[in-house]
Amino acid sequence: MPERSDILVPAAFAPKPGSAGIVGAVGGPVRVLLVEDDPGDALLVKEILSETDLEVELERVMSVAEALPRLPEADCVLLDLALPDSFGLEGLRTVLGATPHVAVIVLTGLADRDLGALAVATGAQDYLIKAEVDPSLLGRSVRYAIERRRADVATRRLLEANLRRRHNEQIQRGLLPRPLLRSDDLEVATVYRPGGGGDVLGGDFYDAVELEDGTLRAVIGDVCGHGPDEAALGVSLRIAWRTLVVAGTAHERVLPALDDVLVAERQQDETFVTVCDVTIRPDRRAAAVRLAGHPAPLLLHPSPTVWPRVDSGPPLGVVPGQTWPAAQAELTGPWAVLLYTDGLIEGRLPQSTERLGIDGLTAHLHHKGLSAGEWEAGLEATLAWVEEQHGGPLADDVALMLLANGG
């Protein structure tokens, strides 16, 4: 590596806590990296910077290769276009490709205005000719370059956030569809909340379909993990479930077929999915539940109770060739069934390390209850209560789906 010049100080930058690599610490010096192989030009730049109104920490390197490891610590780069390992815009492209957050000013002896325009079009914040630089011009250029770069980064982050939001909305429409109902005596209410109070979707999904013979089929599921890959997998499984159900697949064959879809679609072999699959008879007097590693639903009337005599099989994606038996239960009078993902019951209790659990949720519903005809508001209130007990947004995604019949 070429010997560092001892005319520029300090010899190294110290990373500052909280710095994003765009500007130095508030009230601190501007960290300038000069990429210049000519000692005379380097001395000239140092003298000009010393006469500006900026407080500057200046380090000099002699090539693009030597500059690359120093870029994350710099606020602004003064880059010569004629260096031992690059010429023209080649070095600029390399620097910009290595770190898009640093401000770059092309500082060269090449009095080529067209090349300057190309440099700015390539991504440099400014283009200065050495023979024309004075303290006022250089100080203003460094200051404005840093501010413009900060504005560019903020704008890009805003655009990326908007793009993520639009993608999330598209994925949400796939994860959380409208129930497909045919009868007026059925109601379906749903609530979904991303984990952590943010807008990044996980893999919770649900769906409900009433078949031509009046059978009501419903599902709620939870892909392990949190993020776009899990959300995309959840969409695939939700669509596959609806397709299987609408196509008339035997009820006991739906989860094994969904297991095959998961194995084919998942990116990692460790990915598994918990599912609660519900079948309610056309006469609305009995139902069957199949659980694949998922919490059992709650029967809310006449009082909140866990679905009786139900044993959970393994999650999807764990045991090849698995089948999931059904647990039958009678439904009497006006009934309501609550399905949910485990993010709801994994919230903490106040001043405790204990989780809410199914018992805590059931006790709350027994005390507070849910009002017929106001199901969605009741679900929102229940989720708000769980978050209040937890002390803020729940860590995991939460999906709730309530199935109800009026008579």
N, C-alpha and C positions, 0 to 999 in steps of 0.2 A: 504494500500500500504506500503511496507517496507520502513523504513527510509532511506533517501539518505545518502551516505557517505560524510562526510565533508572534506575528504582528497583530493578530486578531484575537480578542479576548471576549468572554472567557473561553477556555478550551473545550468545554462541553456544556450541554444543556442539562438541567435537572428537571425531570418531569414534575409538573406541579399538580397537587391533588385537585380533582374536580375539573381539570382542563380537558376539553374535547378535541384539542389539536387544532382549533380554529383561531382562538385568541388566547393570550396568556392570562394568568390569574388577574382578577380585577385589581387595578392599580399597580400591577407588576409590569416589568419590561416586556417589550415585544421581542420575541425570539426569531431572529433572522438567520437563515442559512444561505450563505453565499457559495455558489458553485462556480468557481473561477480558477483557471490554471495559471493565469498571468499574475506574478507577484506585484507588479506595478499597478495593474488595474485593481487588484485586491486592496492595496494600500489607499488608492484613490477613493474607492467605495467606503472604506472605513472612515476616512477623513470627512467625506461628505455627510455620512450618517451622523458623525459626531457633532455636526453643525445644525442638524435638524432639531425640532422640538420634541422628538421621540426619545424615550429611554429604551435603549436597544441592547440586547445580548446578541452578539454577533459571533458566528462560527463559520470558518471557511473550510471547504473541501475542494478537491481539484478535479473531480470526475463525477459523472452520474452514478457510477457504481459505488463510489464512496459516499455519495449523498443518500442513497436509498435507505440505509438503516437509520439515518438521522431524521428522516422526514416526519415520523410521528410526533417528534418533539418540537417541531418548528411551527411558528405561526405564519411565516412568509418565506418564500424561497426566491432569491435573486439568481436567475439562471442564465449563464452565458450559452450562446448557441454554437460556439466553436470550442469543443473540448476534446481531450485525447481519445475518449471512447464514444463520442457522438458528435454529429454535425447537423446544423439546421434544426428542423422540428422533431428529429428522432429522439433527442434527449428530453424535449418537452413532453412528448407522448409517453415516454417511459416514466417520468416523474408523476404525471397526472394519473397514469394507470396504477401506480403504486399506492397512491393515497389521494382520493378525490376531495379530501377535506382541507388541504393546505392551499393557501393563496400563492400563486406563482406569478412573478414578474420577470419577463424576458429582458435581460440587460446585456446588450451586446454592442460591439463596435461596428457591426454590419449596418450601414446606413441604407437599409432596404425597406421602404415603407410597405411594399406589398408583402414582404415576409412578416412584417409586424402585424398586418391585418390577418394574415394566415395564422399567426401565433395566437392572437386573441380568439379567432374563430375556432381554433383547436382546443382552447380552454384556459389560456393564460388570462390573468386579470388585467395585465397592462404590458406595454412594450416600450422600453426606453433605450435610447442610443447613448452610449457612454459619453461621447463628446458633448452632448447637449444637456447632461444632467447637472443640476445644482441642488443644494440642500432643500430648498423649498419644493422643487419638483419631486425629488426622491422621497422626502418625508410624506408629502401628500399622496404620492402613488402607493407607498407601503400602507398607509392608514386606510385609504379607500379600497385597496386590493383586499385587505383583511375583512373590511366591512362588507364588500360585495360578495366575497366568498362565503361569509357567514349568512348573508341573505340568500345566496344560492342554495346552500345546504338546508336552510330552514324551509325554503320553498319546495325543494325536492322531498324533504321529509313530510311536508304537508300533502304533497301530491301522492306520495306513497301511502300515507295514512288514509287518504280518500279512496285510493285504489283498493286498499285492504278492506275498507268499510263496504265498498261496492261488492267485492268478492264475498265478504261475509254475508251480505244480504242475499246474494245469489245462493250461497251454500245453505243459508238459513231456510230459504224457500224449499230446498230439497230435503232438509232435515225435518222441517216442521210444516207438513202439508195440511191442507184442509181435509177434515174427515169426509169420507164418501158415505153419506147416509141417505136412506130411502124413506124412512118412516118418521112420522111426526112425534112419536112417543119416546124417541131417543134423544139424548143430549150428550154432547161431548164438549168439555171445557179443558183448556190447556194453558200452561204457563211455562216459559223457558227463561233461564237466566244464565249467561256465561259466567264461568268461574272467575273469582277475584274482582267482580264488578266491572270487568273490561268488556271489550267487544270482540275478543278473539274466541271463535267458536271451538268447542270440543266435539266429541263424537256422540253426544246424547241424541237420540232420535225417537220419534213415536209416530203412530199412524192408527187409523180406525176405518174399517170398511164394513158396510152392511151388504151382505150378499142378496141375490135375487130371492132366495127362500126365506129371508128375514133374519138369518144368522148374523150376529154381530161379531166381527173379528177385530181384535185390537192388539197392539204390540207397543212395548217401550223397551229401549235398549241403550247400552252405554259401552262405547268403544274405549278400551283402556288408553290413557294418554290424553293429551290436550294440544290442539293445534290444527293446521289446515289438512295434514295427512289423515288425522283421525276423523276430522269432519267429512272429508271426501269419502272415506270408507263408510262412515255412518250413512251418508246419502246413498251409496251403492247398496247397502244392506236394507235400508228402508224401502227403496224402489224394488229391490228383489223380493222383499216380503210381500209388498202389495201385488206384485206381478204373480207370485205363487198363489196368493189367496184368491185373486180375481180369476185366475186360470182354473180354479177348482181343485187345487192340490189337496189331498187328504190332510186333515188337520194335524195328524200325528207325524206327517212327512215334511211339514213346513220347516221346523227347526233343523232337522238333518240336512235339508236342501240349503238352508241359509248357512249352515256350517260349511258346506262345500263352497259356497260363494265366498265366504270369508277367507278360507284357505287359499282360494285362487286369487283374491284381490289384495290381500294384505302385503305390505312391503317387508315386514319382518316376521319371522316365525314365532316370536314371542307375543305377538299381538293377539289379545283375546277380547271377547265381547260378552257381556251379560245381557240376558233377554228375559222379559216376562211376556208370555204369549197367552192371550185370553180368547176363549170361544164362548159366546152366550147364545143359548138356544133361541129359535124363533119365537117360542112361547114366553120368553123372558123369565122363566121360572127356575132355570138352572144354568150353571156355567162351569167351564173347565179351565184350569190354569196350568200352564207348563212353565217351569222356571229353569233357566240355564244360568246358575250362579247369581241370580238377581234377587233383590228383596221381594218378599211376597206382598201382593196388593192388600189393601184394607177394605173390608166391607163396612160402610159407614152407618148403615141402618139395620136394626133399631139402635145400636150403639157401635162405635168404632171397634172393630176386632180384626185381627190378622186372619187372612184366608185359612180356613181349617184344613188340617191333615195334608199339608203340602210339603213335599220334600224337594229341595233344590238339587238339580243335577249339575254337572260341571259347566262352566262357561263354554260358549262356542269357541272352537279353535284350540281346544286343549286335548280332548280324547277322540281319536279317529273312530268313526263308526258308531258314535254315541246316539242313543235315543232318549227322549225325555217323556216320562209318563205324565198323565193328566191327573190333577186333583179336582174332584167334582165337589160342587157345593150348591145348596138350594138358594134361590133368590125369592124373597117374599115381599109382597106389598110394593110400595115405591122404594126402589133400592138405588144405591150409588156405590160405585167401586172406584177406589183411588189407586192409580199406578204412579210410580215415581222412581227416579234414579237415586243411587245411594248418596249423592252429594247432599241431599236434603237431610239425611239422618246422621251424617258425619260431622255436622256442625258441633262446636263445643258448647257446653253449658256455662253460664256465668260464673266467673271466679272458680273455674274447675278445669281439670284436664280431661274430664269425662265427656264422651260424645252424647248427643241427644238420643240416638238409637231409636229403634221402632217403638219401644215402650214409652219413651218421652213424647214421640210424635202422637202415638195413640192417646196418651193421657191428655195432651193438649186438645186434640180433636174432640175427645169426650167432654172436656170442659167447655170448649168454645163452640164446637159444632160448625157445620157448613149449611147455609140456607139454600133450599131448593129454589131454582130460578136465578140465583145469584152465585152460581158455582165459580165462575172465573174470578169474581171479586173475592170470594172466600179463599180460593187458592192463592191469590196475591197476598191476602192478609196472613195466611198461614206461612208463606215464604218470608214475609216481612218479619213475622214473629220469630221464626228460626234465625234469621239474620240478626235480629236484636239480641237474642240469647247468645249468639256467637260473638257479638261485638263488632259486626261489620259484614261485608260481603263474604260469602262462603268461598272456600278455596276451589272447590270443584264445580263443574257445571251442574245445574239442576233442571230437570224436566219433570213436570207433573201433568197427568192426564186423568180426568174424572169422567167416568161413564155413568149415566143416570137414566132411569126409567120412571115415568110418572105414575104407572099403574099396573 
